[in-house]
């Protein structure tokens, strides 16, 4: 891809997240970063004990990808995933508020 800058971080940090957490537009990865696998594992164990039945996953950051917004042609931007930016929710025919057959 053109315009994409790939960088390898100086140190490979670790993150802990709950399995099944849905990442939606505007939601970011966990903010806490751990410098060692042991630190992340200790945090994952603590979170698992605090939330019985939940599975915690330890992630390792190995690469970053970034596009400079100034280099993007607005006509080439694909539609947002999941309807982000939509002004109103989609309504099925016959739902309240749409009176097509009168």
PyMOL commands that place a pseudoatom at each C-alpha (Angstrom):
pseudoatom trace, name=CA, resn=UNK, resi=1, chain=A, elem=C, hetatm=0, pos=[0.000, 0.000, 0.000]
pseudoatom trace, name=CA, resn=UNK, resi=2, chain=A, elem=C, hetatm=0, pos=[1.314, 3.424, -0.780]
pseudoatom trace, name=CA, resn=UNK, resi=3, chain=A, elem=C, hetatm=0, pos=[1.381, 6.106, 1.865]
pseudoatom trace, name=CA, resn=UNK, resi=4, chain=A, elem=C, hetatm=0, pos=[1.492, 3.598, 4.729]
pseudoatom trace, name=CA, resn=UNK, resi=5, chain=A, elem=C, hetatm=0, pos=[4.402, 3.947, 7.124]
pseudoatom trace, name=CA, resn=UNK, resi=6, chain=A, elem=C, hetatm=0, pos=[5.389, 0.769, 8.981]
pseudoatom trace, name=CA, resn=UNK, resi=7, chain=A, elem=C, hetatm=0, pos=[7.555, 1.043, 12.079]
pseudoatom trace, name=CA, resn=UNK, resi=8, chain=A, elem=C, hetatm=0, pos=[8.973, -1.491, 14.483]
pseudoatom trace, name=CA, resn=UNK, resi=9, chain=A, elem=C, hetatm=0, pos=[8.765, -0.249, 18.075]
pseudoatom trace, name=CA, resn=UNK, resi=10, chain=A, elem=C, hetatm=0, pos=[11.998, 0.121, 20.063]
pseudoatom trace, name=CA, resn=UNK, resi=11, chain=A, elem=C, hetatm=0, pos=[10.639, -2.179, 22.745]
pseudoatom trace, name=CA, resn=UNK, resi=12, chain=A, elem=C, hetatm=0, pos=[7.958, -4.784, 22.267]
pseudoatom trace, name=CA, resn=UNK, resi=13, chain=A, elem=C, hetatm=0, pos=[5.288, -3.927, 24.809]
pseudoatom trace, name=CA, resn=UNK, resi=14, chain=A, elem=C, hetatm=0, pos=[2.548, -6.245, 26.021]
pseudoatom trace, name=CA, resn=UNK, resi=15, chain=A, elem=C, hetatm=0, pos=[-1.164, -5.551, 26.602]
pseudoatom trace, name=CA, resn=UNK, resi=16, chain=A, elem=C, hetatm=0, pos=[-3.906, -7.478, 28.418]
pseudoatom trace, name=CA, resn=UNK, resi=17, chain=A, elem=C, hetatm=0, pos=[-7.516, -7.606, 27.219]
pseudoatom trace, name=CA, resn=UNK, resi=18, chain=A, elem=C, hetatm=0, pos=[-10.615, -9.652, 27.948]
pseudoatom trace, name=CA, resn=UNK, resi=19, chain=A, elem=C, hetatm=0, pos=[-11.442, -12.225, 25.280]
pseudoatom trace, name=CA, resn=UNK, resi=20, chain=A, elem=C, hetatm=0, pos=[-14.577, -11.345, 23.345]
pseudoatom trace, name=CA, resn=UNK, resi=21, chain=A, elem=C, hetatm=0, pos=[-14.228, -7.607, 23.850]
pseudoatom trace, name=CA, resn=UNK, resi=22, chain=A, elem=C, hetatm=0, pos=[-15.597, -6.037, 20.703]
pseudoatom trace, name=CA, resn=UNK, resi=23, chain=A, elem=C, hetatm=0, pos=[-13.538, -3.229, 19.231]
pseudoatom trace, name=CA, resn=UNK, resi=24, chain=A, elem=C, hetatm=0, pos=[-16.000, -0.685, 17.851]
pseudoatom trace, name=CA, resn=UNK, resi=25, chain=A, elem=C, hetatm=0, pos=[-15.256, 2.577, 16.050]
pseudoatom trace, name=CA, resn=UNK, resi=26, chain=A, elem=C, hetatm=0, pos=[-13.841, 4.971, 18.592]
pseudoatom trace, name=CA, resn=UNK, resi=27, chain=A, elem=C, hetatm=0, pos=[-12.786, 2.190, 20.980]
pseudoatom trace, name=CA, resn=UNK, resi=28, chain=A, elem=C, hetatm=0, pos=[-9.065, 1.675, 21.403]
pseudoatom trace, name=CA, resn=UNK, resi=29, chain=A, elem=C, hetatm=0, pos=[-6.845, -1.137, 22.600]
pseudoatom trace, name=CA, resn=UNK, resi=30, chain=A, elem=C, hetatm=0, pos=[-6.112, -1.355, 26.318]
pseudoatom trace, name=CA, resn=UNK, resi=31, chain=A, elem=C, hetatm=0, pos=[-4.125, 1.671, 27.502]
pseudoatom trace, name=CA, resn=UNK, resi=32, chain=A, elem=C, hetatm=0, pos=[-1.916, -0.158, 29.995]
pseudoatom trace, name=CA, resn=UNK, resi=33, chain=A, elem=C, hetatm=0, pos=[1.370, -1.405, 28.538]
pseudoatom trace, name=CA, resn=UNK, resi=34, chain=A, elem=C, hetatm=0, pos=[3.780, -3.812, 30.185]
pseudoatom trace, name=CA, resn=UNK, resi=35, chain=A, elem=C, hetatm=0, pos=[7.483, -4.023, 29.379]
pseudoatom trace, name=CA, resn=UNK, resi=36, chain=A, elem=C, hetatm=0, pos=[7.847, -7.728, 30.118]
pseudoatom trace, name=CA, resn=UNK, resi=37, chain=A, elem=C, hetatm=0, pos=[5.789, -10.843, 29.552]
pseudoatom trace, name=CA, resn=UNK, resi=38, chain=A, elem=C, hetatm=0, pos=[5.994, -11.587, 33.289]
pseudoatom trace, name=CA, resn=UNK, resi=39, chain=A, elem=C, hetatm=0, pos=[4.385, -8.215, 34.140]
pseudoatom trace, name=CA, resn=UNK, resi=40, chain=A, elem=C, hetatm=0, pos=[1.608, -8.781, 31.586]
pseudoatom trace, name=CA, resn=UNK, resi=41, chain=A, elem=C, hetatm=0, pos=[1.037, -12.347, 32.805]
pseudoatom trace, name=CA, resn=UNK, resi=42, chain=A, elem=C, hetatm=0, pos=[0.748, -11.123, 36.404]
pseudoatom trace, name=CA, resn=UNK, resi=43, chain=A, elem=C, hetatm=0, pos=[-1.830, -8.532, 35.315]
pseudoatom trace, name=CA, resn=UNK, resi=44, chain=A, elem=C, hetatm=0, pos=[-3.758, -11.111, 33.254]
pseudoatom trace, name=CA, resn=UNK, resi=45, chain=A, elem=C, hetatm=0, pos=[-3.905, -13.416, 36.294]
pseudoatom trace, name=CA, resn=UNK, resi=46, chain=A, elem=C, hetatm=0, pos=[-5.140, -10.559, 38.509]
pseudoatom trace, name=CA, resn=UNK, resi=47, chain=A, elem=C, hetatm=0, pos=[-7.846, -9.572, 35.986]
pseudoatom trace, name=CA, resn=UNK, resi=48, chain=A, elem=C, hetatm=0, pos=[-8.922, -13.217, 35.573]
pseudoatom trace, name=CA, resn=UNK, resi=49, chain=A, elem=C, hetatm=0, pos=[-9.263, -13.611, 39.347]
pseudoatom trace, name=CA, resn=UNK, resi=50, chain=A, elem=C, hetatm=0, pos=[-11.265, -10.371, 39.535]
pseudoatom trace, name=CA, resn=UNK, resi=51, chain=A, elem=C, hetatm=0, pos=[-13.605, -11.605, 36.765]
pseudoatom trace, name=CA, resn=UNK, resi=52, chain=A, elem=C, hetatm=0, pos=[-14.242, -15.340, 37.253]
pseudoatom trace, name=CA, resn=UNK, resi=53, chain=A, elem=C, hetatm=0, pos=[-15.197, -17.105, 34.021]
pseudoatom trace, name=CA, resn=UNK, resi=54, chain=A, elem=C, hetatm=0, pos=[-13.605, -14.447, 31.801]
pseudoatom trace, name=CA, resn=UNK, resi=55, chain=A, elem=C, hetatm=0, pos=[-10.613, -15.263, 29.609]
pseudoatom trace, name=CA, resn=UNK, resi=56, chain=A, elem=C, hetatm=0, pos=[-7.800, -12.714, 29.470]
pseudoatom trace, name=CA, resn=UNK, resi=57, chain=A, elem=C, hetatm=0, pos=[-5.447, -12.529, 26.488]
pseudoatom trace, name=CA, resn=UNK, resi=58, chain=A, elem=C, hetatm=0, pos=[-1.921, -11.113, 26.474]
pseudoatom trace, name=CA, resn=UNK, resi=59, chain=A, elem=C, hetatm=0, pos=[-0.973, -9.326, 23.229]
pseudoatom trace, name=CA, resn=UNK, resi=60, chain=A, elem=C, hetatm=0, pos=[2.494, -8.305, 22.092]
pseudoatom trace, name=CA, resn=UNK, resi=61, chain=A, elem=C, hetatm=0, pos=[3.004, -5.244, 19.893]
pseudoatom trace, name=CA, resn=UNK, resi=62, chain=A, elem=C, hetatm=0, pos=[5.335, -6.122, 17.036]
pseudoatom trace, name=CA, resn=UNK, resi=63, chain=A, elem=C, hetatm=0, pos=[4.544, -3.560, 14.313]
pseudoatom trace, name=CA, resn=UNK, resi=64, chain=A, elem=C, hetatm=0, pos=[2.775, -0.219, 13.834]
pseudoatom trace, name=CA, resn=UNK, resi=65, chain=A, elem=C, hetatm=0, pos=[1.104, 0.982, 10.621]
pseudoatom trace, name=CA, resn=UNK, resi=66, chain=A, elem=C, hetatm=0, pos=[0.082, 4.602, 10.040]
pseudoatom trace, name=CA, resn=UNK, resi=67, chain=A, elem=C, hetatm=0, pos=[-1.184, 6.614, 7.075]
pseudoatom trace, name=CA, resn=UNK, resi=68, chain=A, elem=C, hetatm=0, pos=[-0.723, 10.387, 6.969]
pseudoatom trace, name=CA, resn=UNK, resi=69, chain=A, elem=C, hetatm=0, pos=[-4.283, 11.759, 6.489]
pseudoatom trace, name=CA, resn=UNK, resi=70, chain=A, elem=C, hetatm=0, pos=[-2.943, 14.531, 4.249]
pseudoatom trace, name=CA, resn=UNK, resi=71, chain=A, elem=C, hetatm=0, pos=[-1.922, 11.912, 1.657]
pseudoatom trace, name=CA, resn=UNK, resi=72, chain=A, elem=C, hetatm=0, pos=[-5.391, 10.343, 1.319]
pseudoatom trace, name=CA, resn=UNK, resi=73, chain=A, elem=C, hetatm=0, pos=[-7.648, 11.156, -1.640]
pseudoatom trace, name=CA, resn=UNK, resi=74, chain=A, elem=C, hetatm=0, pos=[-11.151, 11.576, -0.081]
pseudoatom trace, name=CA, resn=UNK, resi=75, chain=A, elem=C, hetatm=0, pos=[-12.731, 9.843, -3.085]
pseudoatom trace, name=CA, resn=UNK, resi=76, chain=A, elem=C, hetatm=0, pos=[-10.634, 6.734, -2.393]
pseudoatom trace, name=CA, resn=UNK, resi=77, chain=A, elem=C, hetatm=0, pos=[-11.779, 6.308, 1.221]
pseudoatom trace, name=CA, resn=UNK, resi=78, chain=A, elem=C, hetatm=0, pos=[-14.017, 3.229, 1.580]
pseudoatom trace, name=CA, resn=UNK, resi=79, chain=A, elem=C, hetatm=0, pos=[-17.322, 3.545, 3.456]
pseudoatom trace, name=CA, resn=UNK, resi=80, chain=A, elem=C, hetatm=0, pos=[-17.019, 3.240, 7.224]
pseudoatom trace, name=CA, resn=UNK, resi=81, chain=A, elem=C, hetatm=0, pos=[-17.323, -0.239, 8.692]
pseudoatom trace, name=CA, resn=UNK, resi=82, chain=A, elem=C, hetatm=0, pos=[-20.423, -0.904, 10.759]
pseudoatom trace, name=CA, resn=UNK, resi=83, chain=A, elem=C, hetatm=0, pos=[-22.240, 2.221, 9.672]
pseudoatom trace, name=CA, resn=UNK, resi=84, chain=A, elem=C, hetatm=0, pos=[-19.962, 4.648, 11.489]
pseudoatom trace, name=CA, resn=UNK, resi=85, chain=A, elem=C, hetatm=0, pos=[-20.849, 8.180, 10.537]
pseudoatom trace, name=CA, resn=UNK, resi=86, chain=A, elem=C, hetatm=0, pos=[-24.432, 7.247, 9.711]
pseudoatom trace, name=CA, resn=UNK, resi=87, chain=A, elem=C, hetatm=0, pos=[-26.816, 9.997, 10.791]
pseudoatom trace, name=CA, resn=UNK, resi=88, chain=A, elem=C, hetatm=0, pos=[-29.668, 7.688, 11.771]
pseudoatom trace, name=CA, resn=UNK, resi=89, chain=A, elem=C, hetatm=0, pos=[-30.178, 4.003, 12.416]
pseudoatom trace, name=CA, resn=UNK, resi=90, chain=A, elem=C, hetatm=0, pos=[-31.476, 1.890, 9.554]
pseudoatom trace, name=CA, resn=UNK, resi=91, chain=A, elem=C, hetatm=0, pos=[-35.167, 1.102, 9.807]
pseudoatom trace, name=CA, resn=UNK, resi=92, chain=A, elem=C, hetatm=0, pos=[-36.905, -1.898, 8.358]
pseudoatom trace, name=CA, resn=UNK, resi=93, chain=A, elem=C, hetatm=0, pos=[-39.964, -1.350, 6.156]
pseudoatom trace, name=CA, resn=UNK, resi=94, chain=A, elem=C, hetatm=0, pos=[-43.003, -1.031, 8.381]
pseudoatom trace, name=CA, resn=UNK, resi=95, chain=A, elem=C, hetatm=0, pos=[-41.079, 0.089, 11.430]
pseudoatom trace, name=CA, resn=UNK, resi=96, chain=A, elem=C, hetatm=0, pos=[-42.408, 3.009, 13.412]
pseudoatom trace, name=CA, resn=UNK, resi=97, chain=A, elem=C, hetatm=0, pos=[-41.712, 6.343, 11.832]
pseudoatom trace, name=CA, resn=UNK, resi=98, chain=A, elem=C, hetatm=0, pos=[-41.960, 5.280, 8.202]
pseudoatom trace, name=CA, resn=UNK, resi=99, chain=A, elem=C, hetatm=0, pos=[-45.428, 5.480, 6.793]
pseudoatom trace, name=CA, resn=UNK, resi=100, chain=A, elem=C, hetatm=0, pos=[-45.080, 4.320, 3.178]
pseudoatom trace, name=CA, resn=UNK, resi=101, chain=A, elem=C, hetatm=0, pos=[-48.427, 2.634, 2.629]
pseudoatom trace, name=CA, resn=UNK, resi=102, chain=A, elem=C, hetatm=0, pos=[-51.249, 5.061, 3.429]
for i in range(1, 102): cmd.bond("trace and resi %d" % i, "trace and resi %d" % (i + 1))
show_as sticks, trace
zoom trace
